[in-house]
Amino acid sequence: MTTLYKARGYNFTRPTVKPAATSTTELHGNFKMNGLRMYLRSVGPEPRTGPAVFYSRRGDGPYYQWRYEEKAGQWRGSRVNVSEFAPRELLMANWKNVPSALQAKLGEHYLD
């Protein structure tokens, strides 16, 4: 894949190289976001109870934790420090398993 660049009136192409961990995610509303990764915390010995907690990260940016608040009826995101948890405990989440309401919230949050 190549990308067309324009510099000082000249057109040229340069190969587009993406790191292996970077993905293009199609968000609710049919627009795409580069480098967005979704995670779930790995399951421990005890069964998971309650709604799922997701984590997100775009590029090399900060991690965000996403929880569904029953009373408010919406997903809430909060920035988490890597000292509060171990990123190695996270597993990549399948985008199809991310609720559509959370996908919409992610689109609002990561708006460029």
Biopython code that builds the backbone (N, CA, C, O; Angstrom):
import numpy as np
from Bio.PDB.StructureBuilder import StructureBuilder

atoms = [
    (1, "MET", "N", (0.842, -1.172, 0.000)),
    (1, "MET", "CA", (0.000, 0.000, 0.000)),
    (1, "MET", "C", (0.886, 1.234, 0.000)),
    (1, "MET", "O", (1.897, 1.290, 0.701)),
    (2, "THR", "N", (0.495, 2.221, -0.795)),
    (2, "THR", "CA", (1.260, 3.447, -0.850)),
    (2, "THR", "C", (0.345, 4.626, -0.583)),
    (2, "THR", "O", (-0.871, 4.542, -0.754)),
    (3, "THR", "N", (0.940, 5.708, -0.169)),
    (3, "THR", "CA", (0.205, 6.930, 0.105)),
    (3, "THR", "C", (0.781, 8.032, -0.760)),
    (3, "THR", "O", (1.999, 8.173, -0.869)),
    (4, "LEU", "N", (-0.091, 8.810, -1.374)),
    (4, "LEU", "CA", (0.333, 9.908, -2.238)),
    (4, "LEU", "C", (0.596, 11.137, -1.381)),
    (4, "LEU", "O", (-0.255, 11.539, -0.587)),
    (5, "TYR", "N", (1.758, 11.729, -1.540)),
    (5, "TYR", "CA", (2.127, 12.939, -0.806)),
    (5, "TYR", "C", (2.354, 14.067, -1.794)),
    (5, "TYR", "O", (2.762, 13.826, -2.930)),
    (6, "LYS", "N", (2.095, 15.282, -1.378)),
    (6, "LYS", "CA", (2.342, 16.460, -2.196)),
    (6, "LYS", "C", (3.283, 17.377, -1.432)),
    (6, "LYS", "O", (2.990, 17.778, -0.305)),
    (7, "ALA", "N", (4.395, 17.702, -2.036)),
    (7, "ALA", "CA", (5.358, 18.593, -1.390)),
    (7, "ALA", "C", (5.885, 19.564, -2.432)),
    (7, "ALA", "O", (6.449, 19.159, -3.449)),
    (8, "ARG", "N", (5.697, 20.836, -2.168)),
    (8, "ARG", "CA", (6.190, 21.897, -3.056)),
    (8, "ARG", "C", (5.768, 21.670, -4.513)),
    (8, "ARG", "O", (6.547, 21.886, -5.441)),
    (9, "GLY", "N", (4.522, 21.232, -4.688)),
    (9, "GLY", "CA", (3.997, 21.068, -6.037)),
    (9, "GLY", "C", (4.326, 19.747, -6.696)),
    (9, "GLY", "O", (3.857, 19.495, -7.806)),
    (10, "TYR", "N", (5.127, 18.877, -6.053)),
    (10, "TYR", "CA", (5.480, 17.589, -6.624)),
    (10, "TYR", "C", (4.688, 16.491, -5.926)),
    (10, "TYR", "O", (4.485, 16.523, -4.713)),
    (11, "ASN", "N", (4.252, 15.533, -6.707)),
    (11, "ASN", "CA", (3.559, 14.374, -6.153)),
    (11, "ASN", "C", (4.541, 13.218, -6.053)),
    (11, "ASN", "O", (5.305, 12.976, -6.988)),
    (12, "PHE", "N", (4.535, 12.519, -4.960)),
    (12, "PHE", "CA", (5.359, 11.332, -4.830)),
    (12, "PHE", "C", (4.645, 10.352, -3.897)),
    (12, "PHE", "O", (3.749, 10.733, -3.143)),
    (13, "THR", "N", (5.051, 9.103, -3.962)),
    (13, "THR", "CA", (4.435, 8.088, -3.118)),
    (13, "THR", "C", (5.470, 7.504, -2.175)),
    (13, "THR", "O", (6.657, 7.420, -2.489)),
    (14, "ARG", "N", (4.986, 7.108, -1.020)),
    (14, "ARG", "CA", (5.840, 6.477, -0.031)),
    (14, "ARG", "C", (5.051, 5.295, 0.527)),
    (14, "ARG", "O", (3.867, 5.446, 0.827)),
    (15, "PRO", "N", (5.664, 4.136, 0.673)),
    (15, "PRO", "CA", (4.935, 2.997, 1.228)),
    (15, "PRO", "C", (4.433, 3.311, 2.632)),
    (15, "PRO", "O", (5.141, 3.911, 3.440)),
    (16, "THR", "N", (3.216, 2.899, 2.904)),
    (16, "THR", "CA", (2.646, 3.071, 4.230)),
    (16, "THR", "C", (2.940, 1.820, 5.039)),
    (16, "THR", "O", (2.543, 0.719, 4.658)),
    (17, "VAL", "N", (3.627, 1.986, 6.139)),
    (17, "VAL", "CA", (3.986, 0.860, 6.987)),
    (17, "VAL", "C", (3.317, 1.046, 8.332)),
    (17, "VAL", "O", (3.459, 2.091, 8.967)),
    (18, "LYS", "N", (2.581, 0.024, 8.767)),
    (18, "LYS", "CA", (1.916, 0.078, 10.067)),
    (18, "LYS", "C", (2.567, -0.952, 10.983)),
    (18, "LYS", "O", (2.889, -2.054, 10.540)),
    (19, "PRO", "N", (2.764, -0.612, 12.242)),
    (19, "PRO", "CA", (3.248, -1.614, 13.180)),
    (19, "PRO", "C", (2.236, -2.749, 13.279)),
    (19, "PRO", "O", (1.043, -2.548, 13.051)),
    (20, "ALA", "N", (2.714, -3.930, 13.615)),
    (20, "ALA", "CA", (1.855, -5.102, 13.676)),
    (20, "ALA", "C", (0.722, -4.932, 14.673)),
    (20, "ALA", "O", (-0.368, -5.459, 14.447)),
    (21, "ALA", "N", (0.941, -4.213, 15.769)),
    (21, "ALA", "CA", (-0.074, -4.086, 16.811)),
    (21, "ALA", "C", (-1.103, -3.009, 16.500)),
    (21, "ALA", "O", (-2.096, -2.887, 17.217)),
    (22, "THR", "N", (-0.891, -2.234, 15.455)),
    (22, "THR", "CA", (-1.807, -1.158, 15.133)),
    (22, "THR", "C", (-2.918, -1.687, 14.253)),
    (22, "THR", "O", (-2.677, -2.473, 13.338)),
    (23, "SER", "N", (-4.125, -1.259, 14.529)),
    (23, "SER", "CA", (-5.251, -1.698, 13.736)),
    (23, "SER", "C", (-6.073, -0.496, 13.298)),
    (23, "SER", "O", (-5.994, 0.580, 13.890)),
    (24, "THR", "N", (-6.852, -0.698, 12.265)),
    (24, "THR", "CA", (-7.831, 0.291, 11.865)),
    (24, "THR", "C", (-9.168, -0.261, 12.291)),
    (24, "THR", "O", (-9.588, -1.320, 11.826)),
    (25, "THR", "N", (-9.834, 0.445, 13.165)),
    (25, "THR", "CA", (-11.082, -0.025, 13.725)),
    (25, "THR", "C", (-12.229, 0.790, 13.157)),
    (25, "THR", "O", (-12.203, 2.020, 13.182)),
    (26, "GLU", "N", (-13.246, 0.088, 12.640)),
    (26, "GLU", "CA", (-14.418, 0.787, 12.147)),
    (26, "GLU", "C", (-15.375, 0.971, 13.299)),
    (26, "GLU", "O", (-15.878, 0.000, 13.863)),
    (27, "LEU", "N", (-15.626, 2.219, 13.646)),
    (27, "LEU", "CA", (-16.492, 2.537, 14.765)),
    (27, "LEU", "C", (-17.936, 2.644, 14.321)),
    (27, "LEU", "O", (-18.236, 2.772, 13.134)),
    (28, "HIS", "N", (-18.814, 2.589, 15.292)),
    (28, "HIS", "CA", (-20.237, 2.765, 15.051)),
    (28, "HIS", "C", (-20.429, 4.097, 14.329)),
    (28, "HIS", "O", (-19.896, 5.115, 14.770)),
    (29, "GLY", "N", (-21.163, 4.107, 13.251)),
    (29, "GLY", "CA", (-21.319, 5.327, 12.477)),
    (29, "GLY", "C", (-20.483, 5.276, 11.207)),
    (29, "GLY", "O", (-20.454, 6.241, 10.445)),
    (30, "ASN", "N", (-19.802, 4.158, 10.973)),
    (30, "ASN", "CA", (-19.054, 3.882, 9.753)),
    (30, "ASN", "C", (-17.876, 4.811, 9.495)),
    (30, "ASN", "O", (-17.593, 5.125, 8.339)),
    (31, "PHE", "N", (-17.189, 5.256, 10.527)),
    (31, "PHE", "CA", (-15.933, 5.939, 10.283)),
    (31, "PHE", "C", (-14.830, 5.127, 10.949)),
    (31, "PHE", "O", (-15.081, 4.378, 11.893)),
    (32, "LYS", "N", (-13.619, 5.279, 10.453)),
    (32, "LYS", "CA", (-12.514, 4.446, 10.914)),
    (32, "LYS", "C", (-11.548, 5.233, 11.768)),
    (32, "LYS", "O", (-11.374, 6.440, 11.600)),
    (33, "MET", "N", (-10.923, 4.521, 12.688)),
    (33, "MET", "CA", (-9.952, 5.131, 13.576)),
    (33, "MET", "C", (-8.692, 4.256, 13.576)),
    (33, "MET", "O", (-8.760, 3.056, 13.841)),
    (34, "ASN", "N", (-7.566, 4.862, 13.281)),
    (34, "ASN", "CA", (-6.308, 4.115, 13.242)),
    (34, "ASN", "C", (-5.731, 3.936, 14.637)),
    (34, "ASN", "O", (-5.786, 4.843, 15.467)),
    (35, "GLY", "N", (-5.184, 2.765, 14.881)),
    (35, "GLY", "CA", (-4.419, 2.521, 16.093)),
    (35, "GLY", "C", (-5.219, 2.298, 17.354)),
    (35, "GLY", "O", (-4.635, 2.255, 18.437)),
    (36, "LEU", "N", (-6.529, 2.155, 17.267)),
    (36, "LEU", "CA", (-7.339, 1.925, 18.466)),
    (36, "LEU", "C", (-7.342, 0.441, 18.791)),
    (36, "LEU", "O", (-7.680, -0.392, 17.950)),
    (37, "ARG", "N", (-6.960, 0.121, 20.025)),
    (37, "ARG", "CA", (-6.965, -1.270, 20.480)),
    (37, "ARG", "C", (-7.855, -1.382, 21.702)),
    (37, "ARG", "O", (-7.844, -0.518, 22.578)),
    (38, "MET", "N", (-8.620, -2.449, 21.749)),
    (38, "MET", "CA", (-9.517, -2.717, 22.866)),
    (38, "MET", "C", (-9.036, -3.963, 23.588)),
    (38, "MET", "O", (-8.582, -4.925, 22.968)),
    (39, "TYR", "N", (-9.146, -3.927, 24.912)),
    (39, "TYR", "CA", (-8.664, -5.024, 25.738)),
    (39, "TYR", "C", (-9.710, -5.410, 26.779)),
    (39, "TYR", "O", (-10.598, -4.631, 27.126)),
    (40, "LEU", "N", (-9.570, -6.629, 27.256)),
    (40, "LEU", "CA", (-10.279, -7.127, 28.433)),
    (40, "LEU", "C", (-9.223, -7.624, 29.388)),
    (40, "LEU", "O", (-8.159, -8.075, 28.963)),
    (41, "ARG", "N", (-9.501, -7.547, 30.663)),
    (41, "ARG", "CA", (-8.549, -8.088, 31.641)),
    (41, "ARG", "C", (-8.659, -9.601, 31.598)),
    (41, "ARG", "O", (-9.759, -10.145, 31.504)),
    (42, "SER", "N", (-7.520, -10.285, 31.667)),
    (42, "SER", "CA", (-7.534, -11.746, 31.606)),
    (42, "SER", "C", (-8.348, -12.310, 32.765)),
    (42, "SER", "O", (-8.367, -11.756, 33.864)),
    (43, "VAL", "N", (-9.004, -13.400, 32.494)),
    (43, "VAL", "CA", (-9.878, -14.021, 33.491)),
    (43, "VAL", "C", (-9.028, -14.745, 34.521)),
    (43, "VAL", "O", (-8.156, -15.541, 34.171)),
    (44, "GLY", "N", (-9.284, -14.467, 35.778)),
    (44, "GLY", "CA", (-8.587, -15.135, 36.867)),
    (44, "GLY", "C", (-9.291, -16.431, 37.230)),
    (44, "GLY", "O", (-10.163, -16.890, 36.493)),
    (45, "PRO", "N", (-8.924, -17.024, 38.355)),
    (45, "PRO", "CA", (-9.533, -18.280, 38.761)),
    (45, "PRO", "C", (-11.006, -18.143, 39.134)),
    (45, "PRO", "O", (-11.772, -19.099, 39.012)),
    (46, "GLU", "N", (-11.406, -16.939, 39.596)),
    (46, "GLU", "CA", (-12.812, -16.738, 39.955)),
    (46, "GLU", "C", (-13.600, -16.284, 38.735)),
    (46, "GLU", "O", (-13.063, -15.573, 37.885)),
    (47, "PRO", "N", (-14.879, -16.686, 38.632)),
    (47, "PRO", "CA", (-15.673, -16.281, 37.472)),
    (47, "PRO", "C", (-15.955, -14.776, 37.490)),
    (47, "PRO", "O", (-16.073, -14.169, 38.554)),
    (48, "ARG", "N", (-16.057, -14.206, 36.333)),
    (48, "ARG", "CA", (-16.328, -12.779, 36.204)),
    (48, "ARG", "C", (-17.801, -12.522, 36.509)),
    (48, "ARG", "O", (-18.677, -13.224, 36.003)),
    (49, "THR", "N", (-18.065, -11.527, 37.327)),
    (49, "THR", "CA", (-19.443, -11.165, 37.640)),
    (49, "THR", "C", (-19.676, -9.722, 37.241)),
    (49, "THR", "O", (-18.741, -8.921, 37.233)),
    (50, "GLY", "N", (-20.894, -9.386, 36.916)),
    (50, "GLY", "CA", (-21.208, -8.016, 36.539)),
    (50, "GLY", "C", (-20.869, -7.753, 35.088)),
    (50, "GLY", "O", (-20.403, -8.645, 34.378)),
    (51, "PRO", "N", (-21.105, -6.516, 34.643)),
    (51, "PRO", "CA", (-20.828, -6.170, 33.252)),
    (51, "PRO", "C", (-19.328, -6.155, 32.963)),
    (51, "PRO", "O", (-18.502, -5.978, 33.859)),
    (52, "ALA", "N", (-19.010, -6.344, 31.706)),
    (52, "ALA", "CA", (-17.611, -6.377, 31.287)),
    (52, "ALA", "C", (-16.960, -5.010, 31.480)),
    (52, "ALA", "O", (-17.611, -3.971, 31.376)),
    (53, "VAL", "N", (-15.684, -5.038, 31.759)),
    (53, "VAL", "CA", (-14.874, -3.824, 31.840)),
    (53, "VAL", "C", (-13.892, -3.898, 30.681)),
    (53, "VAL", "O", (-13.145, -4.868, 30.548)),
    (54, "PHE", "N", (-13.898, -2.883, 29.860)),
    (54, "PHE", "CA", (-13.015, -2.816, 28.710)),
    (54, "PHE", "C", (-11.915, -1.802, 28.973)),
    (54, "PHE", "O", (-12.069, -0.891, 29.786)),
    (55, "TYR", "N", (-10.810, -1.977, 28.273)),
    (55, "TYR", "CA", (-9.703, -1.023, 28.303)),
    (55, "TYR", "C", (-9.421, -0.639, 26.861)),
    (55, "TYR", "O", (-9.566, -1.461, 25.955)),
    (56, "SER", "N", (-9.021, 0.601, 26.646)),
    (56, "SER", "CA", (-8.678, 1.042, 25.297)),
    (56, "SER", "C", (-7.357, 1.790, 25.326)),
    (56, "SER", "O", (-6.926, 2.329, 26.345)),
    (57, "ARG", "N", (-6.742, 1.792, 24.158)),
    (57, "ARG", "CA", (-5.503, 2.551, 23.983)),
    (57, "ARG", "C", (-5.369, 2.854, 22.499)),
    (57, "ARG", "O", (-5.593, 1.989, 21.653)),
    (58, "ARG", "N", (-5.007, 4.072, 22.199)),
    (58, "ARG", "CA", (-4.798, 4.461, 20.812)),
    (58, "ARG", "C", (-3.339, 4.815, 20.624)),
    (58, "ARG", "O", (-2.805, 5.688, 21.308)),
    (59, "GLY", "N", (-2.699, 4.129, 19.691)),
    (59, "GLY", "CA", (-1.279, 4.353, 19.442)),
    (59, "GLY", "C", (-0.468, 4.078, 20.695)),
    (59, "GLY", "O", (-0.640, 3.043, 21.339)),
    (60, "ASP", "N", (0.413, 5.004, 21.041)),
    (60, "ASP", "CA", (1.218, 4.877, 22.258)),
    (60, "ASP", "C", (0.651, 5.736, 23.377)),
    (60, "ASP", "O", (1.357, 6.068, 24.329)),
    (61, "GLY", "N", (-0.616, 6.095, 23.265)),
    (61, "GLY", "CA", (-1.250, 6.966, 24.247)),
    (61, "GLY", "C", (-1.581, 6.259, 25.544)),
    (61, "GLY", "O", (-1.191, 5.111, 25.753)),
    (62, "PRO", "N", (-2.302, 6.948, 26.413)),
    (62, "PRO", "CA", (-2.650, 6.384, 27.718)),
    (62, "PRO", "C", (-3.736, 5.304, 27.604)),
    (62, "PRO", "O", (-4.447, 5.215, 26.603)),
    (63, "TYR", "N", (-3.837, 4.501, 28.644)),
    (63, "TYR", "CA", (-4.897, 3.494, 28.735)),
    (63, "TYR", "C", (-6.125, 4.133, 29.371)),
    (63, "TYR", "O", (-6.016, 4.978, 30.260)),
    (64, "TYR", "N", (-7.291, 3.714, 28.897)),
    (64, "TYR", "CA", (-8.556, 4.130, 29.490)),
    (64, "TYR", "C", (-9.347, 2.893, 29.882)),
    (64, "TYR", "O", (-9.347, 1.889, 29.170)),
    (65, "GLN", "N", (-10.016, 2.978, 31.014)),
    (65, "GLN", "CA", (-10.878, 1.899, 31.469)),
    (65, "GLN", "C", (-12.319, 2.327, 31.213)),
    (65, "GLN", "O", (-12.691, 3.468, 31.488)),
    (66, "TRP", "N", (-13.129, 1.410, 30.686)),
    (66, "TRP", "CA", (-14.512, 1.708, 30.347)),
    (66, "TRP", "C", (-15.437, 0.779, 31.116)),
    (66, "TRP", "O", (-15.345, -0.442, 30.995)),
    (67, "ARG", "N", (-16.334, 1.368, 31.914)),
    (67, "ARG", "CA", (-17.325, 0.614, 32.700)),
    (67, "ARG", "C", (-18.716, 1.118, 32.351)),
    (67, "ARG", "O", (-18.920, 2.297, 32.061)),
    (68, "TYR", "N", (-19.672, 0.185, 32.386)),
    (68, "TYR", "CA", (-21.053, 0.578, 32.157)),
    (68, "TYR", "C", (-21.685, 0.919, 33.493)),
    (68, "TYR", "O", (-21.691, 0.101, 34.413)),
    (69, "GLU", "N", (-22.217, 2.130, 33.598)),
    (69, "GLU", "CA", (-22.871, 2.572, 34.825)),
    (69, "GLU", "C", (-24.374, 2.383, 34.662)),
    (69, "GLU", "O", (-25.018, 3.057, 33.859)),
    (70, "GLU", "N", (-24.914, 1.454, 35.439)),
    (70, "GLU", "CA", (-26.332, 1.121, 35.361)),
    (70, "GLU", "C", (-27.216, 2.339, 35.646)),
    (70, "GLU", "O", (-28.162, 2.605, 34.904)),
    (71, "LYS", "N", (-26.913, 3.080, 36.717)),
    (71, "LYS", "CA", (-27.752, 4.223, 37.108)),
    (71, "LYS", "C", (-27.799, 5.289, 36.020)),
    (71, "LYS", "O", (-28.865, 5.827, 35.721)),
    (72, "ALA", "N", (-26.656, 5.594, 35.432)),
    (72, "ALA", "CA", (-26.597, 6.615, 34.388)),
    (72, "ALA", "C", (-27.027, 6.059, 33.027)),
    (72, "ALA", "O", (-27.413, 6.813, 32.134)),
    (73, "GLY", "N", (-26.959, 4.742, 32.880)),
    (73, "GLY", "CA", (-27.339, 4.111, 31.620)),
    (73, "GLY", "C", (-26.372, 4.382, 30.486)),
    (73, "GLY", "O", (-26.767, 4.432, 29.321)),
    (74, "GLN", "N", (-25.086, 4.561, 30.832)),
    (74, "GLN", "CA", (-24.095, 4.826, 29.787)),
    (74, "GLN", "C", (-22.721, 4.335, 30.205)),
    (74, "GLN", "O", (-22.471, 4.031, 31.371)),
    (75, "TRP", "N", (-21.829, 4.267, 29.208)),
    (75, "TRP", "CA", (-20.447, 3.879, 29.446)),
    (75, "TRP", "C", (-19.663, 5.093, 29.910)),
    (75, "TRP", "O", (-19.823, 6.190, 29.373)),
    (76, "ARG", "N", (-18.808, 4.892, 30.918)),
    (76, "ARG", "CA", (-17.935, 5.954, 31.442)),
    (76, "ARG", "C", (-16.485, 5.508, 31.291)),
    (76, "ARG", "O", (-16.125, 4.373, 31.605)),
    (77, "GLY", "N", (-15.679, 6.419, 30.810)),
    (77, "GLY", "CA", (-14.262, 6.132, 30.650)),
    (77, "GLY", "C", (-13.443, 6.919, 31.644)),
    (77, "GLY", "O", (-13.761, 8.064, 31.965)),
    (78, "SER", "N", (-12.385, 6.298, 32.127)),
    (78, "SER", "CA", (-11.459, 7.007, 33.008)),
    (78, "SER", "C", (-10.041, 6.581, 32.657)),
    (78, "SER", "O", (-9.767, 5.415, 32.374)),
    (79, "ARG", "N", (-9.162, 7.554, 32.684)),
    (79, "ARG", "CA", (-7.751, 7.279, 32.377)),
    (79, "ARG", "C", (-7.139, 6.507, 33.532)),
    (79, "ARG", "O", (-7.352, 6.839, 34.698)),
    (80, "VAL", "N", (-6.379, 5.476, 33.197)),
    (80, "VAL", "CA", (-5.722, 4.684, 34.235)),
    (80, "VAL", "C", (-4.220, 4.748, 34.053)),
    (80, "VAL", "O", (-3.707, 4.781, 32.935)),
    (81, "ASN", "N", (-3.538, 4.766, 35.166)),
    (81, "ASN", "CA", (-2.086, 4.802, 35.174)),
    (81, "ASN", "C", (-1.574, 3.366, 35.136)),
    (81, "ASN", "O", (-2.150, 2.485, 35.774)),
    (82, "VAL", "N", (-0.503, 3.127, 34.397)),
    (82, "VAL", "CA", (0.031, 1.763, 34.305)),
    (82, "VAL", "C", (0.556, 1.264, 35.641)),
    (82, "VAL", "O", (0.796, 0.067, 35.794)),
    (83, "SER", "N", (0.739, 2.150, 36.611)),
    (83, "SER", "CA", (1.160, 1.699, 37.938)),
    (83, "SER", "C", (-0.019, 1.100, 38.713)),
    (83, "SER", "O", (0.185, 0.412, 39.713)),
    (84, "GLU", "N", (-1.262, 1.359, 38.254)),
    (84, "GLU", "CA", (-2.455, 0.838, 38.914)),
    (84, "GLU", "C", (-2.824, -0.572, 38.465)),
    (84, "GLU", "O", (-3.601, -1.253, 39.135)),
    (85, "PHE", "N", (-2.277, -1.010, 37.347)),
    (85, "PHE", "CA", (-2.537, -2.353, 36.837)),
    (85, "PHE", "C", (-1.372, -2.762, 35.948)),
    (85, "PHE", "O", (-0.537, -1.935, 35.580)),
    (86, "ALA", "N", (-1.324, -4.025, 35.612)),
    (86, "ALA", "CA", (-0.260, -4.516, 34.750)),
    (86, "ALA", "C", (-0.808, -4.706, 33.330)),
    (86, "ALA", "O", (-1.666, -5.563, 33.121)),
    (87, "PRO", "N", (-0.341, -3.940, 32.369)),
    (87, "PRO", "CA", (-0.847, -4.090, 31.003)),
    (87, "PRO", "C", (-0.714, -5.518, 30.460)),
    (87, "PRO", "O", (-1.461, -5.914, 29.565)),
    (88, "ARG", "N", (0.219, -6.275, 30.990)),
    (88, "ARG", "CA", (0.369, -7.660, 30.516)),
    (88, "ARG", "C", (-0.808, -8.540, 30.923)),
    (88, "ARG", "O", (-0.965, -9.645, 30.403)),
    (89, "GLU", "N", (-1.642, -8.055, 31.853)),
    (89, "GLU", "CA", (-2.844, -8.787, 32.258)),
    (89, "GLU", "C", (-3.973, -8.638, 31.241)),
    (89, "GLU", "O", (-4.981, -9.340, 31.322)),
    (90, "LEU", "N", (-3.808, -7.731, 30.292)),
    (90, "LEU", "CA", (-4.872, -7.457, 29.334)),
    (90, "LEU", "C", (-4.783, -8.373, 28.121)),
    (90, "LEU", "O", (-3.700, -8.739, 27.663)),
    (91, "LEU", "N", (-5.956, -8.728, 27.620)),
    (91, "LEU", "CA", (-6.063, -9.533, 26.409)),
    (91, "LEU", "C", (-6.778, -8.703, 25.351)),
    (91, "LEU", "O", (-7.691, -7.941, 25.669)),
    (92, "MET", "N", (-6.370, -8.846, 24.109)),
    (92, "MET", "CA", (-7.036, -8.121, 23.028)),
    (92, "MET", "C", (-8.498, -8.555, 22.956)),
    (92, "MET", "O", (-8.804, -9.746, 23.000)),
    (93, "ALA", "N", (-9.385, -7.588, 22.845)),
    (93, "ALA", "CA", (-10.815, -7.872, 22.734)),
    (93, "ALA", "C", (-11.214, -7.874, 21.262)),
    (93, "ALA", "O", (-10.731, -7.060, 20.475)),
    (94, "ASN", "N", (-12.085, -8.779, 20.909)),
    (94, "ASN", "CA", (-12.624, -8.823, 19.560)),
    (94, "ASN", "C", (-13.583, -7.649, 19.406)),
    (94, "ASN", "O", (-14.461, -7.456, 20.248)),
    (95, "TRP", "N", (-13.428, -6.863, 18.342)),
    (95, "TRP", "CA", (-14.244, -5.672, 18.146)),
    (95, "TRP", "C", (-15.730, -6.012, 18.090)),
    (95, "TRP", "O", (-16.566, -5.195, 18.474)),
    (96, "LYS", "N", (-16.062, -7.203, 17.620)),
    (96, "LYS", "CA", (-17.465, -7.619, 17.539)),
    (96, "LYS", "C", (-18.083, -7.805, 18.921)),
    (96, "LYS", "O", (-19.307, -7.791, 19.055)),
    (97, "ASN", "N", (-17.261, -7.979, 19.943)),
    (97, "ASN", "CA", (-17.758, -8.149, 21.306)),
    (97, "ASN", "C", (-17.893, -6.832, 22.064)),
    (97, "ASN", "O", (-18.379, -6.814, 23.194)),
    (98, "VAL", "N", (-17.469, -5.740, 21.453)),
    (98, "VAL", "CA", (-17.584, -4.425, 22.086)),
    (98, "VAL", "C", (-18.999, -3.918, 21.824)),
    (98, "VAL", "O", (-19.394, -3.801, 20.664)),
    (99, "PRO", "N", (-19.772, -3.616, 22.862)),
    (99, "PRO", "CA", (-21.151, -3.148, 22.675)),
    (99, "PRO", "C", (-21.215, -1.899, 21.795)),
    (99, "PRO", "O", (-20.322, -1.052, 21.840)),
    (100, "SER", "N", (-22.274, -1.794, 20.998)),
    (100, "SER", "CA", (-22.393, -0.668, 20.064)),
    (100, "SER", "C", (-22.451, 0.678, 20.800)),
    (100, "SER", "O", (-21.954, 1.681, 20.286)),
    (101, "ALA", "N", (-23.050, 0.708, 21.994)),
    (101, "ALA", "CA", (-23.080, 1.962, 22.761)),
    (101, "ALA", "C", (-21.668, 2.380, 23.162)),
    (101, "ALA", "O", (-21.354, 3.570, 23.171)),
    (102, "LEU", "N", (-20.819, 1.413, 23.493)),
    (102, "LEU", "CA", (-19.426, 1.720, 23.824)),
    (102, "LEU", "C", (-18.666, 2.147, 22.572)),
    (102, "LEU", "O", (-17.836, 3.054, 22.637)),
    (103, "GLN", "N", (-18.932, 1.518, 21.449)),
    (103, "GLN", "CA", (-18.288, 1.922, 20.202)),
    (103, "GLN", "C", (-18.593, 3.387, 19.896)),
    (103, "GLN", "O", (-17.707, 4.137, 19.487)),
    (104, "ALA", "N", (-19.847, 3.791, 20.097)),
    (104, "ALA", "CA", (-20.223, 5.183, 19.862)),
    (104, "ALA", "C", (-19.498, 6.118, 20.831)),
    (104, "ALA", "O", (-19.039, 7.190, 20.436)),
    (105, "LYS", "N", (-19.397, 5.715, 22.090)),
    (105, "LYS", "CA", (-18.712, 6.525, 23.098)),
    (105, "LYS", "C", (-17.223, 6.665, 22.750)),
    (105, "LYS", "O", (-16.637, 7.733, 22.927)),
    (106, "LEU", "N", (-16.623, 5.587, 22.260)),
    (106, "LEU", "CA", (-15.218, 5.633, 21.854)),
    (106, "LEU", "C", (-15.021, 6.611, 20.708)),
    (106, "LEU", "O", (-14.017, 7.321, 20.657)),
    (107, "GLY", "N", (-15.978, 6.649, 19.788)),
    (107, "GLY", "CA", (-15.904, 7.592, 18.679)),
    (107, "GLY", "C", (-15.918, 9.030, 19.168)),
    (107, "GLY", "O", (-15.206, 9.876, 18.628)),
    (108, "GLU", "N", (-16.725, 9.316, 20.189)),
    (108, "GLU", "CA", (-16.765, 10.659, 20.770)),
    (108, "GLU", "C", (-15.467, 10.972, 21.500)),
    (108, "GLU", "O", (-14.925, 12.072, 21.389)),
    (109, "HIS", "N", (-14.975, 9.983, 22.251)),
    (109, "HIS", "CA", (-13.790, 10.189, 23.100)),
    (109, "HIS", "C", (-12.523, 10.413, 22.270)),
    (109, "HIS", "O", (-11.735, 11.310, 22.570)),
    (110, "TYR", "N", (-12.329, 9.611, 21.242)),
    (110, "TYR", "CA", (-11.095, 9.666, 20.473)),
    (110, "TYR", "C", (-11.206, 10.536, 19.232)),
    (110, "TYR", "O", (-10.406, 10.396, 18.307)),
    (111, "LEU", "N", (-12.184, 11.431, 19.197)),
    (111, "LEU", "CA", (-12.343, 12.310, 18.057)),
    (111, "LEU", "C", (-11.067, 13.098, 17.832)),
    (111, "LEU", "O", (-10.511, 13.672, 18.768)),
    (112, "ASP", "N", (-10.610, 13.124, 16.614)),
    (112, "ASP", "CA", (-9.361, 13.845, 16.281)),
    (112, "ASP", "C", (-9.564, 15.328, 16.271)),
    (112, "ASP", "O", (-8.623, 16.078, 16.012)),
]
sb = StructureBuilder()
sb.init_structure("model")
sb.init_model(0)
sb.init_chain("A")
sb.init_seg("    ")
for serial, (resi, resn, name, xyz) in enumerate(atoms, 1):
    if name == "N":
        sb.init_residue(resn, " ", resi, " ")
    sb.init_atom(name, np.array(xyz, "f"), 0.0, 1.0, " ", f" {name:<3s}", serial, name[0])
structure = sb.get_structure()
